[in-house]
Amino acid sequence: MLLHLGFVVTNRFRELERPQTGRLKDVVLMATVTGFESLRIPRKSDLKQFAELFEPLFLGSSNEARRQAAAALSQCAHVPESVALLIGSMPISIAAIFLTRSKAIPDRTLISIIRHQGPAHANAIAHREDLSPSIVDALVEYHQFSAVVSRVEIPPPSIAAPPATAEDEDRPSSDRVTRENKLRDEIRGLARAGSRSLHEAGRLQPIDELHQALLMRFARSGEAVLFATALAAALSASRALAERILLDVSGQQLAVTLTALALPDEELVPLLLALYPHLSERLGSSNRAEALLRSIDRKTGLERVESWVRADRDGTARPVSHEGYFAENRLSDPRLQETRTASAAPPAAAQPKRTVGRK
């Protein structure tokens, strides 16, 4: 019997190595990335361990999980160089967001990607917010090499060209200098513009199955830090915004956020009750969590959450304030104000003591 149980347990651990269990590998990959994101200042041993775990999980996961992992790591301040090179060498559909947004990629890694990958990767790097002079030079060199290759591959025309003159010999060099200067100006303009167009055109995307599973798992286990990290990844925002949303103990801000992310209705109430147990209080035939969800307008909530995410990306986010949803805030009682004013009034000046008879 013990051998049989050991065989079953061993088989369960071996399920991650089977090719048909891609879903399990996706969940393990996202859990590994989420755990790494929770480290504010990772040590060298943490970076080394994460690099060793990340590569086999990343290569064995689906393309959707790879995109989600790349998007999550693009917001980390510290990423191992081998991990950055691996993600940057992926197809552009996976590497685009990482190459455009990540600030943890060293210049030598970006230069290597520019020289060994296609034009799509170079264009993604050109849309970064801050480009060093070495990156700009590498982009210019790459575009010049591409232009030379394209000219060599074009067959020469069969019509004989007229004899060249001295003016024609000087014209190609001046045209080449003009094109180089124009290309440099365009790249510098892209560097100044950065990802402004991406932020303006960015819309809040519905949550996917991987982040749904992570949110439910961390909510049930009570891991608030990991839940905030997974919520930030689903919003494509910073963890500070997710933490401010969770600090609203009424649960309204989180309910609005999850509704805007199109979380399935059957998972909304259990998730809210797991994080805010006081919402289980009965109100007639339902509880406070169900009443809270009924009071939310989906369209208005989506606009509010998108405004929070835009403010977070622009660096102008304000703390999320609590808003009551059962009744309006009561006006201040004038009687209390009078009492408070009377109690706060300074004591009257002491009257001189009256004496009778001798002074």
Buried (B, 14 or more C-beta within 10 A) or exposed (E): EEEEEEEEEEEEEEEBEEEEBEBBBBBBBBBBBBBBBBEEEBEEEBBEBBBEBBBEBBEBBBEEBBBBBBBBBBBBEBBBBBBBBBBBBBEBEBBBBBBBBBEBBEEEBBBBBBEEBEEBBBBBBBBBBEBEEEBBBBBBEBBBEEBEEEEEEEEEEEEEEEEEEEEEEEEEEEEEEEEBEEBBEBBEEBBEEBBEEBEEEBEBEEBBEBBBBBBBBBBEEEBEBBBBBBBBBBBBBBBEBBBBBBEBEBBBBBBBBBBBBBBEEEBBBEBBBBBBEEBEEEEEEEBBBBBBBEEBEEEEBBEBBBEBBBBBBEEEBEEBEEEEBEEEEEEEEEEEEEEEEEEEEEEEEEEEEEEEEEE
